[in-house]
Amino acid sequence: MLSLAAWLPSCSQRREPPGAEPSAPPATVRVAASSSDEGGSVEPGDDQRTAKGVAPPAEILGTEQDNLPFEPDGTRIASIAWRTWAYTDTGNKRTRYGYLRAGAIVDARGPVIVNAGCQGGWLRINPRGFVCLGKGATKDLTHPVVVANSVRAVRGQGFPYLYAMAGEVAPFRYFRLASVPEMETIEGKGVLGRVPAWKQRLAAQGVQELLGEINGPPEFLADKRKIEKAYGVPQHLHFSVHAGRAAPDSGFAIQRVFEHEGRVFGLTTELDLIAMDRTRVVKPSSFHGAELGVGEELPVAFMQSHFGQRYTLNEAGQMQVKGSLRHREAIKLTGKAHHGFLETRDGDYVAREGLRIIQPRDSYASFATGTRKWIDLSIRDQALVAYEGKKPVYVTLVSTGRGGLGDPDKTHATARGTFMVHSKHVSATMDGSDDKSDSYNLLDVPFVQYFHKGYALHGTYWHDEFGKVRSHGCVNLSPIDSAWLFEWTDPPVPDGWHSVLNKDRGTVVFVRP
């Protein structure tokens, strides 16, 4: 499912890293009593411990019945690959539940199972799945890749990382700390002269606080050490101290910032060092939709104009100005009107003019039963409503494909029909390198949920035009909306995981004109 997205015309995800496919079928299976640290460094008793302290029966060892949730006993493993896959079982027909991102540390338990598919040994992780120790995972929590990737994505609050877009001149990707003479050799004289103007722009744009407290370089970069990247991270041709210049339209996910030689650098999630003065720090959109609680229903309106007012009805029966409305502010309505003014659920009134109103449905599809979750997406309204059965629980504005209602195979239109979320990623890199007329390279796009081939719901850091067609075919969401929706939809992504594939019934996505 993931590899499909690499060539689809909607919005693309990078191809699988080498080594991600299941290895050769296991010829024999054995329970390891001990092994090298790279293979697992099994502690005394690991071969007998289970969730209840009793070794599993031999007939279910390594099967799906052998990977149930367990109480942690202190055994932990860390991901040292860009994607460390969690499998359903240890057999030659195993499939994937999802993956961990480099640096993730999770609880694990034995007994360790060694077979031809994993010479380092399989361990179980919560809430399910087997992980292979070796190139993808280790019990050494001080491994350089684990240390360098110790900053984890933030979920449920908007963007998972700090984001930046390439400036007029894209930054170089340094793989170690460079001296000022080295930087000047690569970028030209006077690189430090750019810093004051860049800091002034930060203050003027109101994004300086997004960088947090800026200290010196982390310890793992000391003594000009070369950064060790995770297995499977895209590698670029290395020059003296850098790996070339980033693409002009690149977007970067930044896990930490620090100052070195009087210049502020960002360490990206792919462990490239970029000079922040060569970027534009992204200020997250403040726009978000409305969560509908108990007793709250549609309609909900969004203020389309840049100026609007709230009114109250005074004792004389006249409308009196109460306050102003923000652009795209969500307004919960009762459905009642008074002389051209619409009543709000908090007892105020708003003028109908300038509103985009998301009306309640007059009919429902067969899947809208009980409390089943589904998403209703209107291309004409550029609106999304999340339902549980027939109860709307969230409504917002989105940006779908700029091809509008055109043919998705021929234009940048969003595919229409009934689909299901088939994979979810806390973040995923998308690129449009196959589209020569409109290339882009966007690192770690937030909260990606694929629902049909390469079409996905995802957060967006490169524009703030929600409510207008804008994308290559995906459904663009604001940071807050994408974070909310990611936690609400099925399948859920377990804590510590970076992605899940749909092993059960995913949330329905109904895309209509």
C-alpha positions in Angstrom: 0.0 0.0 0.0 2.8 2.4 0.9 4.8 1.8 -2.3 1.8 2.7 -4.5 2.0 6.3 -3.4 5.4 6.8 -5.0 4.0 7.0 -8.5 0.4 8.1 -8.1 -0.5 11.6 -9.4 -2.2 12.8 -6.3 0.3 13.4 -3.5 3.2 11.1 -3.3 5.1 9.4 -0.5 8.7 8.3 -0.8 9.5 4.7 -1.8 10.2 2.0 0.8 13.8 2.1 2.2 16.0 -0.9 1.4 15.5 -3.9 3.6 11.9 -3.1 4.5 10.5 -6.2 2.8 10.1 -9.5 4.7 13.2 -11.7 4.5 13.5 -15.2 3.4 11.0 -17.8 4.8 12.1 -19.3 8.1 13.5 -22.8 7.9 13.7 -23.4 11.6 12.5 -21.6 14.7 14.3 -21.6 18.1 13.8 -19.8 21.4 17.1 -18.0 22.2 18.5 -18.1 25.6 21.2 -15.5 24.8 22.7 -13.7 21.9 24.9 -10.7 21.0 23.6 -7.3 21.8 23.1 -6.5 18.2 20.8 -9.6 18.1 19.1 -8.9 21.3 21.4 -9.3 24.3 18.8 -11.5 26.0 18.9 -11.3 29.8 18.6 -14.3 32.0 15.0 -15.5 32.1 14.0 -13.6 28.9 13.3 -16.9 27.2 10.7 -17.8 29.8 8.9 -14.4 30.5 5.5 -13.6 29.1 2.7 -11.3 30.0 1.7 -13.6 32.8 5.1 -14.9 33.7 4.4 -18.3 32.0 6.0 -19.3 28.7 3.5 -19.6 25.8 2.6 -23.1 24.5 5.0 -24.2 21.8 2.1 -24.5 19.2 1.4 -20.7 19.4 5.0 -19.5 19.7 5.5 -16.7 17.1 1.9 -16.7 15.9 -0.7 -13.9 16.2 -1.9 -15.5 19.4 1.5 -15.0 20.9 1.6 -11.2 20.6 -1.1 -10.0 23.0 -0.7 -6.8 25.1 1.5 -7.3 28.2 2.5 -5.6 31.4 6.0 -4.1 30.9 8.8 -5.8 32.9 11.6 -3.3 32.1 12.7 -4.8 28.8 12.9 -2.0 26.2 14.0 -1.8 22.6 14.7 1.2 20.3 14.3 1.7 16.6 17.4 2.5 14.6 15.8 2.4 11.2 13.7 5.0 9.4 10.9 2.4 9.6 11.2 -0.5 12.0 8.2 -2.7 11.1 6.0 -4.5 13.5 4.8 -7.8 12.1 1.7 -9.9 12.8 3.8 -13.1 13.4 7.3 -14.5 12.8 6.3 -16.8 9.9 7.1 -16.5 6.2 3.6 -15.2 5.5 3.7 -12.5 8.1 2.2 -9.1 7.3 2.7 -5.7 8.8 0.8 -3.9 11.5 2.8 -0.7 11.2 6.2 0.8 12.1 8.3 2.7 14.6 10.3 5.7 13.6 14.1 5.9 14.3 14.7 6.8 18.0 11.4 5.4 19.3 11.8 3.4 22.5 9.1 0.9 23.4 8.5 -1.9 25.9 9.2 -5.4 24.7 9.0 -8.9 26.0 10.4 -12.4 25.3 10.9 -15.2 24.7 13.2 -14.2 21.8 12.5 -16.2 18.6 15.3 -16.7 16.1 14.6 -18.0 12.6 15.7 -17.4 9.0 13.5 -14.3 8.8 15.3 -12.7 11.8 18.7 -13.9 12.9 18.8 -11.3 15.6 15.6 -12.6 17.2 12.0 -11.4 17.4 10.5 -9.7 20.4 6.9 -8.7 21.0 5.9 -5.0 21.6 2.7 -3.4 22.8 -0.1 -3.5 22.0 0.7 -6.1 19.4 3.3 -7.2 16.9 6.8 -8.7 16.6 9.9 -6.6 15.9 13.2 -8.0 14.6 16.4 -7.1 16.4 19.2 -6.2 14.1 19.4 -3.4 11.4 16.0 -2.1 12.5 16.0 -2.4 16.3 18.3 -2.8 19.2 18.4 -3.1 23.0 21.2 -0.6 23.2 19.3 2.6 24.2 22.6 4.6 23.9 23.0 3.8 20.2 24.0 6.9 18.3 20.9 6.8 16.1 18.7 6.6 19.2 20.5 9.5 20.8 20.3 11.7 17.7 16.6 11.0 17.2 15.6 11.4 20.9 13.2 14.4 20.1 9.9 12.7 19.4 6.9 14.0 17.4 4.1 15.8 19.4 0.7 14.4 18.8 -2.8 15.9 19.4 -1.8 19.6 19.5 -1.2 20.8 16.0 2.1 20.4 14.2 4.2 17.4 15.4 7.5 19.4 14.6 8.8 22.8 13.9 8.6 23.4 10.1 10.5 25.6 7.7 10.4 26.2 4.0 13.5 26.8 1.8 14.3 30.5 1.4 15.2 32.3 -1.9 18.5 30.3 -1.8 17.9 26.8 -0.4 20.1 25.6 2.4 23.0 23.1 2.2 22.6 19.8 4.0 25.6 19.6 6.4 26.4 16.2 7.9 28.6 17.6 10.6 29.3 21.0 12.2 31.3 23.2 9.9 33.7 26.0 10.8 33.1 29.5 9.5 35.9 29.1 6.8 34.3 25.9 5.7 30.9 27.5 5.5 32.3 30.5 3.5 34.1 28.1 1.1 30.7 26.4 0.4 28.3 29.3 0.6 30.4 32.3 -0.1 31.9 35.0 2.0 29.9 36.8 4.7 27.6 34.0 5.8 27.4 35.4 9.3 26.3 38.8 7.9 22.9 37.2 7.1 22.1 36.4 10.6 21.0 39.8 12.0 18.5 40.4 9.1 17.2 36.9 9.5 16.6 37.4 13.3 14.8 40.7 12.5 12.5 38.8 10.1 11.7 36.2 12.7 10.6 39.0 15.1 8.6 40.8 12.5 6.8 37.6 11.5 6.1 36.7 15.2 7.7 33.3 14.9 10.8 33.7 17.1 9.1 32.0 20.0 8.5 28.9 17.9 12.3 28.2 18.0 12.3 28.1 21.8 15.4 28.6 23.8 18.5 28.4 21.5 21.5 26.8 23.2 24.7 25.3 21.9 25.0 22.1 19.8 24.0 18.8 21.4 26.7 16.6 22.7 26.4 14.0 19.9 27.6 16.7 17.4 30.7 17.6 19.5 34.2 17.4 18.0 32.8 17.7 14.4 31.4 14.2 14.5 29.7 13.0 11.4 26.0 12.3 12.1 25.1 8.6 11.9 21.7 8.4 10.1 19.1 5.7 10.6 19.0 2.7 8.3 16.7 3.5 5.3 17.0 7.3 5.5 17.7 8.8 2.0 21.4 9.2 1.5 22.9 12.0 -0.7 26.3 12.3 -2.3 28.8 13.6 0.3 31.2 16.4 -0.3 33.6 17.9 2.2 31.1 18.6 5.0 27.8 18.7 3.3 25.6 16.5 1.1 24.5 19.1 -1.5 21.9 21.8 -1.5 18.2 21.0 -0.8 15.7 21.4 -3.6 14.3 25.0 -4.1 10.8 24.1 -3.0 11.7 22.0 0.0 9.9 21.9 3.3 11.7 20.8 6.4 10.6 19.2 9.7 13.0 20.4 12.4 13.5 18.4 15.6 15.8 20.8 17.3 17.6 24.2 16.8 20.9 25.3 18.2 23.5 28.0 17.7 27.0 27.2 16.3 29.7 29.7 15.3 27.2 32.6 15.6 24.7 31.0 13.3 21.4 29.1 14.1 21.1 25.6 12.7 18.2 23.2 12.5 18.6 19.4 12.8 15.9 17.9 10.5 14.1 14.7 11.2 16.3 13.1 8.5 19.4 14.3 10.5 20.6 17.0 8.1 22.0 20.2 9.5 20.6 23.3 7.8 21.3 26.9 8.3 18.0 28.5 9.5 18.8 31.8 7.9 18.4 30.0 4.6 14.8 29.2 5.5 11.5 30.7 6.3 10.1 29.5 9.6 6.5 28.4 9.2 3.9 30.1 11.5 1.2 27.5 12.0 -2.3 28.5 10.9 -4.6 29.4 13.8 -7.6 28.2 11.8 -9.6 25.3 13.1 -13.0 23.8 12.9 -15.6 23.2 15.6 -16.1 20.2 17.8 -19.8 19.4 18.3 -20.7 18.2 21.7 -23.8 16.5 23.1 -26.9 18.1 21.8 -25.0 20.2 19.2 -25.9 19.6 15.5 -25.4 21.3 12.2 -25.7 23.9 10.8 -22.3 25.5 11.4 -21.2 28.6 9.6 -17.7 29.9 8.8 -17.1 33.6 8.4 -15.8 34.0 4.9 -15.2 37.8 4.8 -12.5 39.5 6.8 -15.0 41.5 8.8 -18.1 40.4 10.6 -20.0 41.2 13.8 -22.0 39.5 16.5 -25.3 41.0 17.5 -27.7 40.7 20.5 -31.4 41.3 20.4 -32.2 44.2 22.8 -35.5 44.8 24.7 -36.8 47.0 21.9 -36.4 44.1 19.4 -33.5 45.7 17.6 -30.1 44.2 16.8 -27.3 45.6 18.8 -23.6 45.1 18.0 -21.9 42.8 20.6 -18.5 42.2 19.1 -16.5 41.2 15.9 -16.0 37.9 14.2 -12.6 36.6 13.0 -12.0 35.5 9.4 -13.1 31.8 9.1 -14.3 31.7 12.6 -16.7 28.7 13.2 -20.2 29.7 14.4 -22.5 27.1 15.7 -26.1 27.9 14.6 -29.5 26.8 15.9 -31.1 26.8 12.4 -33.5 29.6 13.4 -33.5 33.0 11.8 -34.8 36.5 12.8 -35.4 39.0 10.1 -32.3 37.9 8.1 -30.1 37.3 11.1 -29.2 33.8 12.1 -29.4 32.6 15.7 -26.2 31.2 17.3 -26.1 28.4 19.9 -24.8 30.8 22.5 -27.8 33.2 22.1 -26.3 35.8 19.7 -27.1 36.6 16.1 -25.0 36.9 13.0 -25.8 38.4 9.6 -26.3 35.7 6.9 -24.2 37.7 4.4 -20.5 36.6 4.2 -21.1 33.2 5.8 -20.3 29.7 4.4 -23.0 27.5 6.0 -22.5 23.8 6.4 -26.1 22.4 6.5 -27.3 19.2 8.0 -27.7 16.2 5.7 -31.2 15.2 4.6 -30.2 11.6 4.0 -27.5 9.1 5.1 -25.6 6.2 3.5 -26.0 2.7 4.8 -22.7 2.9 6.7 -24.0 5.7 8.9 -25.3 3.3 11.6 -24.9 3.2 15.3 -21.7 5.0 16.4 -19.6 4.0 13.3 -17.2 6.7 12.4 -17.2 8.2 9.0 -16.1 11.4 7.2 -18.3 13.4 4.8 -16.2 15.5 2.5 -17.8 18.0 0.1 -15.7 19.3 -2.8 -18.1 22.1 -3.6 -18.3 23.3 0.0 -14.6 22.6 0.6 -15.9 21.2 4.0 -15.4 18.1 6.1 -17.8 16.7 8.7 -16.8 13.9 11.0 -19.8 11.7 12.0 -20.5 9.0 14.5 -23.4 7.3 13.0 -25.8 10.2 12.2 -24.3 12.5 14.8 -21.8 15.1 13.5 -18.9 15.5 15.9 -16.5 17.9 14.1 -16.8 20.2 11.1 -14.2 22.3 9.4 -13.0 23.7 6.1 -10.4 21.9 3.9 -8.5 22.4 0.6 -9.0 19.6 -1.9 -7.5 19.1 -5.4 -7.3 22.2 -7.5 -8.7 20.2 -10.4 -12.1 20.7 -8.7 -14.6 18.2 -10.1 -12.4 17.2 -12.9 -11.1 13.7 -13.8 -8.6 12.7 -11.1 -6.6 10.7 -13.7 -6.1 13.8 -15.8 -6.1 16.7 -13.4 -5.1 17.5 -9.8 -8.6 16.6 -8.6 -9.5 14.7 -5.5 -10.9 11.2 -6.2 -14.6 10.9 -5.4 -16.3 7.8 -4.0 -16.5 5.8 -0.8 -13.2 4.7 0.7 -11.7 3.7 4.0 -8.5 4.9 5.8 -6.0 2.2 5.0 -2.8 3.6 6.6 -1.9 6.4 9.0 1.4 8.1 9.6 2.3 10.6 12.3 4.3 12.2 9.5 5.4 11.1 6.0 7.6 12.7 3.4 5.9 13.6 0.1 7.5 14.6 -3.1 6.3 15.6 -6.6 9.5 14.9 -8.4 7.7 13.1 -11.2 5.6 16.2 -11.9 8.2 18.4 -13.7 5.8 21.3 -14.0 5.3 21.6 -10.3 7.9 19.9 -8.2 8.0 19.9 -4.4 9.8 18.0 -1.7 8.0 18.2 1.6 9.6 16.5 4.6 7.4 14.9 7.2 4.0 16.1 6.2 2.0 15.9 9.4 -0.7 13.4 10.3 -1.1 11.6 7.0 -4.1 9.3 6.5 -4.3 7.5 3.1 -7.8 6.5 2.1 -7.4 5.6 -1.7 -4.2 4.8 -3.5 -2.1 7.9 -3.0 -4.9 10.2 -1.8 -4.7 11.2 1.8 -6.0 13.5 4.5 -3.1 15.4 6.0 -2.0 18.5 7.8 -0.4 21.3 5.8 2.4 23.6 6.6 3.0 25.3 3.2 -0.2 27.3 2.9 -3.1 28.7 4.9 -5.9 28.8 2.4 -8.3 26.3 3.9 -11.7 26.6 2.3 -10.2 26.9 -1.2 -9.1 24.2 -3.7 -5.3 24.1 -3.4 -3.8 20.6 -3.4 -2.5 18.1 -5.9 -5.4 15.8 -5.0 -5.0 15.2 -1.3 -7.2 16.8 1.3 -5.3 19.5 3.1 -6.2 20.2 6.7 -5.1 22.9 9.2 -2.6 21.8 11.9 -5.2 21.7 14.7 -7.8 19.9 12.5 -5.3 17.3 11.2 -4.1 16.5 14.8 -7.7 16.1 16.0 -8.8 14.0 13.1 -5.7 11.8 13.3 -6.5 10.8 16.9 -10.2 10.3 16.2 -10.1 8.0 13.1 -9.5 4.3 13.0 -7.2 2.5 13.0 -5.6 4.1 16.1 -1.8 4.6 16.1 -0.5 3.2 19.4 1.7 5.4 21.6 5.3 5.3 20.5 4.4 4.0 17.0 4.7 6.2 13.9 2.3 4.4 11.7 -0.3 1.7 11.4 -1.7 -0.2 8.4 -5.3 -1.1 8.3 -5.7 -4.6 9.7 -9.3 -4.1 10.6 -12.1 -1.8 9.4 -10.8 1.8 8.9 -12.9 4.9 9.1 -15.0 5.5 6.0 -14.1 8.5 3.9 -17.1 9.6 1.6 -16.0 12.1 -1.0 -18.8 13.7 -2.9 -19.2 16.7 -5.2 
